[in-house]
Amino acid sequence: MIRENLETVEKCVKDSCIRAGRRPDEVTLIAVSKTKPVSSLREAYDAGVRDFGENKVQELLDKMPELPSDIRWHMIGHLQRNKVKYIVGKVALIHSVDSLRLAEEISREAVKKKTSTDILIEVNVAGEDSKYGVTVEEAPLLVEKIAALPAVRIRGLMTIAPFTEEPEQNRPYFHKLKQLSVDIEHKNIDNVNMVFLSMGMTGDYSVAIEEGATCVRVGTGIFGERCGIKL
């Protein structure tokens, strides 16, 4: 089932890119594997997936040794400062940096481990109280402050759009994040490169791609639902 689901998602990604006049290789499909057993991840891996996204540090650490070493792990959930030390140097990208204090902790750990860490700034574009992330207005200043830290590289922005049955309702939020990334890129800040735009999930990734997403985070579309929760 996972292989068939993946083929469907990949075709949808390709079709969305074509509609937007983009190349399919501009978009990275991240399989959101939170709550999924290692056997399901292995099935997705065998079907060609190399980018997996996890929400919880402990779950990521438990799965990592059970799976091939060429997997690129993405930390996409809220990250607590006391958990930073466990994932710095192990994940390809941290999508959910939403404060200077968190970035400072990542920087300290990266310096200690003599590595560098790629991060995205999480922006709460829709202004939902239930979501983490800085406001659109706060983002540029936060980017400038974090850019001055050693061993941390800002590689773009991330947002989690509102849950909706109608994907078109999220188009303005995706458009706004894309515009924000362009505005920040134009500032030519050292150590800032707006390469990644992580936005769009199972219900709305086609719209996100049309608005410029370079990373889409798809769980349910690939693995199916679990415990009635859409990922």
N, C-alpha and C positions, 0 to 999 in steps of 0.2 A: 504493500500500500504506500509506503513512504517513497519508494522510487517513482511510482506513478504520480503521487502528489507533487513530488519535486519537478517532474517533467512538466506538469501543468503550470506550476509557479514560474518555472524558467521560461516557458513559452509566453506567459503573461508579461514577464519582465521584458522580454524581447519585443513583444508587440507594443508595450508602453513606450519603449525607447524609440521604436520606429515612428510612432505617432508624434513624439516630441522632437524628432530629427536628431536623435542621439545614437551613439553606438552602444550595443548591449554590454560591451566590456567596460563601459564607464560605470556600471552599477555592480556593487558587490552584494550578493545575497547572503545574509547572515541567518543561519538556522537557529532560532531561539529554542534552546534545548532545556530550559528550566523545567524541573519536575519530571523530565523524561529519563527512562532507564538507559544505562550504557548500551544495551542491546539496540535501542532505537537510534542512538547516535552512531553506532557502528554501521547500522543499515544505511543511514544517510551518508556516512563517510564512503561506504562502498559504492554509493550512487553518484559520488563525485563532490560532495560538500567538503569544504576545507575550513570554512569560517563558522564558528559556533558561538552563540551568545548566551551567557549565564547571568542570572540576577543576584545570586547569593555566592559569596566568597567560598564558604565551606563546600557547597555543592560543586563548584568549579574545581576546587582542590581535590575532591574525592574522585571526580571523573577523569581528571587530567592523566594520572598514571595508568589508567585502564585503556587509554586510546592512543593512536599513533602520534608520534612526536611532531609531525608536520602540520598538525591542526593549528590554526590561528584562533586563539581564544579572545573573546571580546567581553569585557565587563560592562554590562548594559544597565544593571540595577543600581540603586542608591548605594553608595560606598561610604561606610563609616571609617573615620580616621584610624581607629584602632585595628582595622582589618587591612590597611594599606600594605603593611610589611609583608603580608602573605602573598600578594599578587604582583608586586613590582618586580619586573624582570621575567615574569611568567606569561603575561598577557600581551597580545599584540596592540590592543587599544583599549583605553578606559573612556567610555562614552559619557560618563555621568558626573563630571566635575562641575560642581555648582557653587563653590566658595573658595576664597583665597586660602583659608585655613586647611582645607582638604588638599589643595594644590601644594601648599607648603609641606605638608606631610609626605606627599608623593615625591616631592623634590628631595627631601631629607633622605628618604629611603633609597631613592635612585642614586644619589651621591654616595651613600654608604655602600651600595652594592656595585658602584662603579659602572652604572648603566644609564641609559636615558629612557624616558617613558613618554610615549605618544598619548595625548589626551584630546578629548573633545569637551567643549563647554556646553553644559546642558542649559537650554533656554526654555522657560515655561511660556511659550508664545501665547497660548490661550488664556493665561492668567488663572488657571484652575487652582483652587486652594488645596486640592488633594494631591497635587503634583509637585515634585521638586523642580529646581531650576531657577535661574535668575530671570529677571524681566528683560524684555528686549532693550529697554532703556539702560539697564545696568550692565548689560553684556560687554559693550566696548571698553568701559573702564576696567572691568574685571579681567578682560583679555590683556590689557596693557600691564596690569599689575602681575599677573601670572607669567607673562612673557619674560619678565625680568628674573625669574627664578632659574637656578641652574638645573640641568638634567631633566627638564620637562619641556616637551615640544607641543605647542598647540597646533593641532592638525585640522581643526574645523569645529562644527557645531552639531548639536543633537537636540531633538525635541520629541516629546511624546504628545501626540495630538489627542483631543478628546475622543472617547469611545462614542461612535455614532453608527447608526444603521445606513447612513447615507454618506459615502466617501466624499462626495463633492463639498459637503459642509466643511471639510478640513482643508480644502484647497487654499483658502486665504492664509491659514496658519503656515502651510508649507511655503507659499509664495513669500510670506513675510520673513521666514527664516533664511530663505535663499537671498533675499535682498539684504538682510543683515550681514550675511557672509560676504557679499560683494562689497558692502560699505566698509567692513573691517579690513578686507583685503586691500582696499584702496588706501588705507592708512599706512601701508608699508611698514608695519611694526616688526622689528627684529624678532626672530624666533616664532613668528606666526605665519602659517601657511594654510589657507582655507581650502585644503584638498578634499576633505570629507564633509558631507552633509548627510547626517544619519537621521532619517525620518521616514515614516511609513511602516505600517505593520500589516498583518494579514488582511484586515478589512479595507485598507486605503493605500496600499503601496503603489498601485498603478497611478493614482493621482499624484502621489509624492514624487514618483519618477518623472512624471510630466512637468513637475515644478522644480526639478533639479536634484533630487536625491541621488547620492552616490553610494549610500548604504541603506538597504531596507532590511528590517528585522522581522522575519516571518517564522512564527511557531506553529499555530494551528493549521495554516495552509500546507505545511510540510508533514507535521507529526500527527495531526488530528487533535481533537479536544481531549482533555483529561480532567476528570472531576467537574465537568460542566463549565470549566473556565476557558475563555478564549485568550490565547497568548499573542 
